[in-house]
Amino acid sequence: MDKLERIFELQKSFDDGLIKKRGLEAISMEEWLQKESLAVMAELSELLNEVNYKWWKNPKQVDMGAVKEELVDVLHFFVSMCIKAGLTAQELHDLYIQKNSENFKRQNGLSDKEGYAAE
């Protein structure tokens, strides 16, 4: 089992237990995606707080441990959303590879999509 598949497996196990323990079986996929999208935004906000985005405050030393923790929190919710949307680790990998290739094409002026050519 590769690392991404393991992450998906662990997240599914966690989610299944949480849903059962908290009696959340009636929540629809649509509502889960709404809730977890908000959770991702909250975690990204916590990440922003760790990296001195407030230009009106004196900067503090960045705690890379806290930064990494927030990134892992984002991953937890992101993988949970993937699972709820029926996206497997393999499909996520494949779609990422396709999109990454397209992104390179766009940045190199090789895409059919307009608006990306470097001038």
Phi and psi restraints in degrees (value plus and minus 20) as a CYANA .aco file:
   2 ASP   PHI    -101.1   -61.1
   2 ASP   PSI     153.4   193.4
   3 LYS   PHI     -84.9   -44.9
   3 LYS   PSI     -62.2   -22.2
   4 LEU   PHI     -85.8   -45.8
   4 LEU   PSI     -62.0   -22.0
   5 GLU   PHI     -80.7   -40.7
   5 GLU   PSI     -58.9   -18.9
   6 ARG   PHI     -84.0   -44.0
   6 ARG   PSI     -62.3   -22.3
   7 ILE   PHI     -80.2   -40.2
   7 ILE   PSI     -65.6   -25.6
   8 PHE   PHI     -81.1   -41.1
   8 PHE   PSI     -63.3   -23.3
   9 GLU   PHI     -81.3   -41.3
   9 GLU   PSI     -67.4   -27.4
  10 LEU   PHI     -83.0   -43.0
  10 LEU   PSI     -61.7   -21.7
  11 GLN   PHI     -85.6   -45.6
  11 GLN   PSI     -61.2   -21.2
  12 LYS   PHI     -82.5   -42.5
  12 LYS   PSI     -62.5   -22.5
  13 SER   PHI     -81.8   -41.8
  13 SER   PSI     -63.8   -23.8
  14 PHE   PHI     -82.5   -42.5
  14 PHE   PSI     -69.3   -29.3
  15 ASP   PHI     -81.0   -41.0
  15 ASP   PSI     -64.4   -24.4
  16 ASP   PHI     -79.5   -39.5
  16 ASP   PSI     -64.0   -24.0
  17 GLY   PHI     -85.8   -45.8
  17 GLY   PSI     -62.2   -22.2
  18 LEU   PHI     -82.8   -42.8
  18 LEU   PSI     -65.2   -25.2
  19 ILE   PHI     -80.9   -40.9
  19 ILE   PSI     -64.6   -24.6
  20 LYS   PHI     -87.3   -47.3
  20 LYS   PSI     -68.5   -28.5
  21 LYS   PHI     -82.9   -42.9
  21 LYS   PSI     -57.2   -17.2
  22 ARG   PHI    -116.2   -76.2
  22 ARG   PSI     -19.5    20.5
  23 GLY   PHI      44.9    84.9
  23 GLY   PSI      24.4    64.4
  24 LEU   PHI    -124.1   -84.1
  24 LEU   PSI       0.0    40.0
  25 GLU   PHI     -82.8   -42.8
  25 GLU   PSI     -45.4    -5.4
  26 ALA   PHI    -101.9   -61.9
  26 ALA   PSI     -26.5    13.5
  27 ILE   PHI     -93.6   -53.6
  27 ILE   PSI     109.7   149.7
  28 SER   PHI     -95.1   -55.1
  28 SER   PSI     142.6   182.6
  29 MET   PHI     -78.9   -38.9
  29 MET   PSI     -61.6   -21.6
  30 GLU   PHI     -80.0   -40.0
  30 GLU   PSI     -65.9   -25.9
  31 GLU   PHI     -87.4   -47.4
  31 GLU   PSI     -58.7   -18.7
  32 TRP   PHI     -78.5   -38.5
  32 TRP   PSI     -64.8   -24.8
  33 LEU   PHI     -84.7   -44.7
  33 LEU   PSI     -55.2   -15.2
  34 GLN   PHI     -84.1   -44.1
  34 GLN   PSI     -70.3   -30.3
  35 LYS   PHI     -81.7   -41.7
  35 LYS   PSI     -64.0   -24.0
  36 GLU   PHI     -95.4   -55.4
  36 GLU   PSI     -47.9    -7.9
  37 SER   PHI     -82.9   -42.9
  37 SER   PSI     -63.7   -23.7
  38 LEU   PHI     -82.9   -42.9
  38 LEU   PSI     -59.8   -19.8
  39 ALA   PHI     -84.1   -44.1
  39 ALA   PSI     -60.1   -20.1
  40 VAL   PHI     -81.6   -41.6
  40 VAL   PSI     -64.1   -24.1
  41 MET   PHI     -82.2   -42.2
  41 MET   PSI     -59.1   -19.1
  42 ALA   PHI     -84.6   -44.6
  42 ALA   PSI     -62.0   -22.0
  43 GLU   PHI     -87.1   -47.1
  43 GLU   PSI     -57.9   -17.9
  44 LEU   PHI     -85.1   -45.1
  44 LEU   PSI     -55.3   -15.3
  45 SER   PHI     -83.9   -43.9
  45 SER   PSI     -61.0   -21.0
  46 GLU   PHI     -84.0   -44.0
  46 GLU   PSI     -57.4   -17.4
  47 LEU   PHI     -82.8   -42.8
  47 LEU   PSI     -64.8   -24.8
  48 LEU   PHI     -76.8   -36.8
  48 LEU   PSI     -59.8   -19.8
  49 ASN   PHI     -83.0   -43.0
  49 ASN   PSI     -43.8    -3.8
  50 GLU   PHI    -103.9   -63.9
  50 GLU   PSI     -33.9     6.1
  51 VAL   PHI    -141.0  -101.0
  51 VAL   PSI      10.9    50.9
  52 ASN   PHI      36.7    76.7
  52 ASN   PSI      25.9    65.9
  53 TYR   PHI     -96.9   -56.9
  53 TYR   PSI     -35.7     4.3
  54 LYS   PHI    -102.7   -62.7
  54 LYS   PSI      75.0   115.0
  55 TRP   PHI     -86.3   -46.3
  55 TRP   PSI     -35.1     4.9
  56 TRP   PHI    -108.7   -68.7
  56 TRP   PSI     -18.1    21.9
  57 LYS   PHI    -137.9   -97.9
  57 LYS   PSI     135.7   175.7
  58 ASN   PHI     -86.4   -46.4
  58 ASN   PSI     111.9   151.9
  59 PRO   PHI     -88.4   -48.4
  59 PRO   PSI     128.8   168.8
  60 LYS   PHI    -130.8   -90.8
  60 LYS   PSI     143.8   183.8
  61 GLN   PHI     -86.5   -46.5
  61 GLN   PSI     113.9   153.9
  62 VAL   PHI     -94.2   -54.2
  62 VAL   PSI     108.2   148.2
  63 ASP   PHI    -111.6   -71.6
  63 ASP   PSI      79.1   119.1
  64 MET   PHI     -84.1   -44.1
  64 MET   PSI     -47.1    -7.1
  65 GLY   PHI     -83.0   -43.0
  65 GLY   PSI     -63.9   -23.9
  66 ALA   PHI     -87.3   -47.3
  66 ALA   PSI     -58.5   -18.5
  67 VAL   PHI     -79.2   -39.2
  67 VAL   PSI     -67.8   -27.8
  68 LYS   PHI     -83.0   -43.0
  68 LYS   PSI     -60.2   -20.2
  69 GLU   PHI     -81.1   -41.1
  69 GLU   PSI     -63.3   -23.3
  70 GLU   PHI     -86.2   -46.2
  70 GLU   PSI     -58.1   -18.1
  71 LEU   PHI     -83.2   -43.2
  71 LEU   PSI     -58.7   -18.7
  72 VAL   PHI     -86.9   -46.9
  72 VAL   PSI     -58.1   -18.1
  73 ASP   PHI     -81.0   -41.0
  73 ASP   PSI     -62.3   -22.3
  74 VAL   PHI     -80.4   -40.4
  74 VAL   PSI     -63.9   -23.9
  75 LEU   PHI     -80.7   -40.7
  75 LEU   PSI     -62.5   -22.5
  76 HIS   PHI     -74.2   -34.2
  76 HIS   PSI     -71.8   -31.8
  77 PHE   PHI     -89.8   -49.8
  77 PHE   PSI     -57.0   -17.0
  78 PHE   PHI     -82.1   -42.1
  78 PHE   PSI     -67.1   -27.1
  79 VAL   PHI     -85.1   -45.1
  79 VAL   PSI     -59.0   -19.0
  80 SER   PHI     -79.0   -39.0
  80 SER   PSI     -62.9   -22.9
  81 MET   PHI     -84.5   -44.5
  81 MET   PSI     -60.8   -20.8
  82 CYS   PHI     -77.8   -37.8
  82 CYS   PSI     -67.1   -27.1
  83 ILE   PHI     -81.7   -41.7
  83 ILE   PSI     -66.7   -26.7
  84 LYS   PHI     -84.5   -44.5
  84 LYS   PSI     -48.6    -8.6
  85 ALA   PHI    -106.3   -66.3
  85 ALA   PSI     -18.9    21.1
  86 GLY   PHI      61.2   101.2
  86 GLY   PSI      -1.1    38.9
  87 LEU   PHI    -113.8   -73.8
  87 LEU   PSI     102.2   142.2
  88 THR   PHI    -106.4   -66.4
  88 THR   PSI     146.9   186.9
  89 ALA   PHI     -79.3   -39.3
  89 ALA   PSI     -62.2   -22.2
  90 GLN   PHI     -84.7   -44.7
  90 GLN   PSI     -63.9   -23.9
  91 GLU   PHI     -85.3   -45.3
  91 GLU   PSI     -60.7   -20.7
  92 LEU   PHI     -79.8   -39.8
  92 LEU   PSI     -65.6   -25.6
  93 HIS   PHI     -78.6   -38.6
  93 HIS   PSI     -69.8   -29.8
  94 ASP   PHI     -82.3   -42.3
  94 ASP   PSI     -64.2   -24.2
  95 LEU   PHI     -86.7   -46.7
  95 LEU   PSI     -56.7   -16.7
  96 TYR   PHI     -82.1   -42.1
  96 TYR   PSI     -66.7   -26.7
  97 ILE   PHI     -79.5   -39.5
  97 ILE   PSI     -63.4   -23.4
  98 GLN   PHI     -82.2   -42.2
  98 GLN   PSI     -67.8   -27.8
  99 LYS   PHI     -86.8   -46.8
  99 LYS   PSI     -58.9   -18.9
 100 ASN   PHI     -82.2   -42.2
 100 ASN   PSI     -61.7   -21.7
 101 SER   PHI     -81.7   -41.7
 101 SER   PSI     -64.5   -24.5
 102 GLU   PHI     -83.3   -43.3
 102 GLU   PSI     -59.9   -19.9
 103 ASN   PHI     -81.8   -41.8
 103 ASN   PSI     -61.1   -21.1
 104 PHE   PHI     -83.3   -43.3
 104 PHE   PSI     -63.3   -23.3
 105 LYS   PHI     -79.4   -39.4
 105 LYS   PSI     -64.6   -24.6
 106 ARG   PHI     -79.9   -39.9
 106 ARG   PSI     -66.6   -26.6
 107 GLN   PHI     -90.8   -50.8
 107 GLN   PSI     -40.8    -0.8
 108 ASN   PHI    -120.5   -80.5
 108 ASN   PSI     -10.1    29.9
 109 GLY   PHI      50.5    90.5
 109 GLY   PSI       2.9    42.9
 110 LEU   PHI    -127.5   -87.5
 110 LEU   PSI     -15.2    24.8
 111 SER   PHI    -113.7   -73.7
 111 SER   PSI     131.7   171.7
 112 ASP   PHI     -94.9   -54.9
 112 ASP   PSI     -37.1     2.9
 113 LYS   PHI     -94.3   -54.3
 113 LYS   PSI     109.6   149.6
 114 GLU   PHI     -99.8   -59.8
 114 GLU   PSI     134.2   174.2
 115 GLY   PHI      77.4   117.4
 115 GLY   PSI     -16.2    23.8
 116 TYR   PHI    -131.1   -91.1
 116 TYR   PSI     -33.0     7.0
 117 ALA   PHI     -81.0   -41.0
 117 ALA   PSI     110.0   150.0
 118 ALA   PHI     -92.0   -52.0
 118 ALA   PSI     117.2   157.2
